[in-house]
Amino acid sequence: MSADTPRRIVLLRHAKAEWSDTDDHERPLADRGRKDAPVAGRWLAGAGINPDLTLCSTSVRTRETWKLAVHELPERPRTVYDERIYEASLGELIALLNETSDEVDDLMLVGHNPGVHALADALAGESDGDLLPRMNRSGFPTASMAVISFNGSWKSVEHGVGRLVAYWTPHA
């Protein structure tokens, strides 16, 4: 893999979760979340995005979101559930991306706000059209996705490295 290898990072915020008295990590999806997650998967499939690897938070709501979304893809990517994604800071998420093998071209990360939104904003040094201002105005609602392209090694992922090429939300 050369330094010019084109890559994509797909950031998916978990779908709408129930508010309950259970521990935050254990909160399941709400009815709306169970409807939005497969729609997110259909958007991915329609956009021709089938990640080589998915990194998913271990929380119940992120695992449920990914389980419902992945069924809409033509092929199931290798999935790693990583507890470090839950409540991760921007720096921790970038460090996680830096650990990715350069054999991976398209990586999906299923996580939580504010981390997912902060990561999308930080990595997108530029964007197609008005995608970046639109993403930032929206606040990155549940089940939203950002697709960021960049060239190079995963070890080179840092602030401003990429271009926001797609931003999607189920209730736009």
C-alpha positions as CSV (number, residue, x, y, z in Angstrom):
1,M,0.0,0.0,0.0
2,S,1.4,3.3,-1.0
3,A,1.1,6.6,0.7
4,D,-1.4,7.6,-1.9
5,T,-3.8,4.8,-1.2
6,P,-7.4,6.2,-1.2
7,R,-9.3,5.3,1.9
8,R,-12.6,6.1,3.5
9,I,-13.8,6.5,7.1
10,V,-17.5,6.0,7.7
11,L,-18.7,7.4,11.0
12,L,-22.1,6.2,12.2
13,R,-23.7,7.5,15.3
14,H,-25.9,4.9,17.0
15,A,-29.7,5.1,16.3
16,K,-32.1,6.6,18.8
17,A,-31.9,4.9,22.2
18,E,-34.5,4.6,25.0
19,W,-34.1,6.7,28.1
20,S,-34.4,4.5,31.1
21,D,-33.1,3.9,34.6
22,T,-30.6,1.3,33.3
23,D,-26.9,1.9,33.2
24,D,-26.1,4.2,30.1
25,H,-24.0,1.4,28.5
26,E,-26.9,-1.0,28.6
27,R,-29.6,1.3,27.1
28,P,-31.3,-0.4,24.1
29,L,-32.7,1.2,21.0
30,A,-36.0,2.9,21.0
31,D,-38.7,2.0,18.4
32,R,-37.5,4.9,16.2
33,G,-33.9,3.6,16.5
34,R,-35.0,0.1,15.4
35,K,-36.6,1.7,12.3
36,D,-33.7,4.1,11.5
37,A,-30.8,1.6,11.7
38,P,-31.9,-0.5,8.7
39,V,-32.5,2.7,6.7
40,A,-28.9,3.7,7.5
41,G,-27.7,0.3,6.2
42,R,-29.8,0.7,3.0
43,W,-28.2,4.1,2.5
44,L,-24.7,2.6,2.8
45,A,-25.6,-0.2,0.3
46,G,-27.1,2.3,-2.1
47,A,-24.0,4.5,-1.9
48,G,-21.8,1.4,-2.7
49,I,-20.1,1.5,0.7
50,N,-19.2,-1.9,2.2
51,P,-16.5,-1.4,4.8
52,D,-13.6,-3.8,5.0
53,L,-13.7,-3.5,8.8
54,T,-16.2,-2.1,11.3
55,L,-15.2,-0.9,14.8
56,C,-18.2,-0.8,17.0
57,S,-18.6,0.4,20.6
58,T,-19.6,-2.3,23.1
59,S,-22.8,-0.4,24.3
60,V,-26.1,-2.2,23.7
61,R,-27.4,0.7,21.4
62,T,-24.4,0.7,19.1
63,R,-24.3,-3.1,18.8
64,E,-28.1,-3.1,18.0
65,T,-27.6,-0.3,15.5
66,W,-24.9,-2.2,13.7
67,K,-26.7,-5.5,13.8
68,L,-29.8,-3.9,12.1
69,A,-27.7,-1.9,9.6
70,V,-25.3,-4.6,8.5
71,H,-28.1,-6.9,7.3
72,E,-28.8,-4.4,4.5
73,L,-25.2,-4.7,3.1
74,P,-24.3,-7.1,0.3
75,E,-21.4,-8.5,2.4
76,R,-20.9,-8.5,6.2
77,P,-17.6,-6.9,7.0
78,R,-15.3,-8.1,9.8
79,T,-16.6,-6.4,13.0
80,V,-14.6,-5.7,16.1
81,Y,-16.4,-4.6,19.2
82,D,-14.1,-2.3,21.1
83,E,-14.9,-0.9,24.6
84,R,-12.5,2.0,24.0
85,I,-15.1,3.6,21.7
86,Y,-17.6,4.1,24.5
87,E,-17.1,7.6,25.9
88,A,-13.9,8.1,23.9
89,S,-12.5,11.5,23.5
90,L,-11.5,12.9,20.1
91,G,-7.8,12.1,20.7
92,E,-8.7,8.5,21.8
93,L,-10.7,8.0,18.6
94,I,-7.9,9.3,16.4
95,A,-5.5,7.0,18.2
96,L,-7.8,4.0,17.5
97,L,-7.9,4.9,13.8
98,N,-4.1,5.1,13.8
99,E,-4.0,1.4,14.9
100,T,-5.9,0.2,11.8
101,S,-4.0,-2.1,9.4
102,D,-3.1,-0.5,6.0
103,E,-4.8,-3.6,4.4
104,V,-8.1,-1.9,5.3
105,D,-9.3,0.6,2.7
106,D,-12.8,1.4,4.0
107,L,-13.3,1.5,7.8
108,M,-16.6,2.1,9.6
109,L,-16.8,3.3,13.2
110,V,-20.1,2.9,15.1
111,G,-20.1,5.2,18.1
112,H,-21.5,8.0,20.2
113,N,-21.7,11.7,20.3
114,P,-20.0,14.0,21.1
115,G,-17.0,11.8,19.9
116,V,-18.3,10.8,16.5
117,H,-19.3,14.4,15.5
118,A,-16.0,15.8,16.9
119,L,-14.1,13.2,14.9
120,A,-15.9,14.0,11.7
121,D,-15.4,17.7,12.1
122,A,-11.7,17.3,13.0
123,L,-10.8,15.0,10.2
124,A,-12.7,17.0,7.5
125,G,-10.2,19.6,6.4
126,E,-12.5,20.3,3.5
127,S,-15.8,19.1,2.1
128,D,-17.9,18.7,-1.0
129,G,-20.3,21.6,-1.4
130,D,-22.0,22.6,1.9
131,L,-21.6,19.2,3.6
132,L,-19.4,20.4,6.5
133,P,-21.6,23.4,7.5
134,R,-24.7,21.3,7.1
135,M,-23.2,18.5,9.3
136,N,-22.2,21.0,12.0
137,R,-25.6,22.8,11.9
138,S,-27.4,19.4,12.4
139,G,-25.4,18.4,15.5
140,F,-25.0,14.9,14.0
141,P,-28.3,13.4,15.1
142,T,-28.8,9.7,15.9
143,A,-28.3,7.2,13.0
144,S,-26.4,9.9,11.0
145,M,-23.3,9.1,8.9
146,A,-20.3,11.0,7.7
147,V,-18.0,9.7,5.0
148,I,-14.5,11.1,4.9
149,S,-12.0,10.2,2.3
150,F,-8.2,10.6,2.6
151,N,-5.1,9.3,1.0
152,G,-2.3,7.6,2.9
153,S,-1.7,5.3,5.8
154,W,-4.0,5.0,8.8
155,K,-1.0,6.0,10.9
156,S,-1.2,9.4,9.2
157,V,-4.8,10.1,10.2
158,E,-4.9,13.5,12.0
159,H,-6.8,16.8,12.1
160,G,-7.7,18.1,8.7
161,V,-6.4,15.0,6.8
162,G,-9.6,14.3,4.9
163,R,-12.5,15.5,2.8
164,L,-16.1,15.1,3.9
165,V,-17.6,13.5,0.8
166,A,-21.0,12.5,2.2
167,Y,-23.2,13.3,5.1
168,W,-26.5,11.6,5.7
169,T,-29.2,11.7,8.3
170,P,-32.4,9.6,8.3
171,H,-34.7,12.6,9.1
172,A,-33.3,15.3,6.8
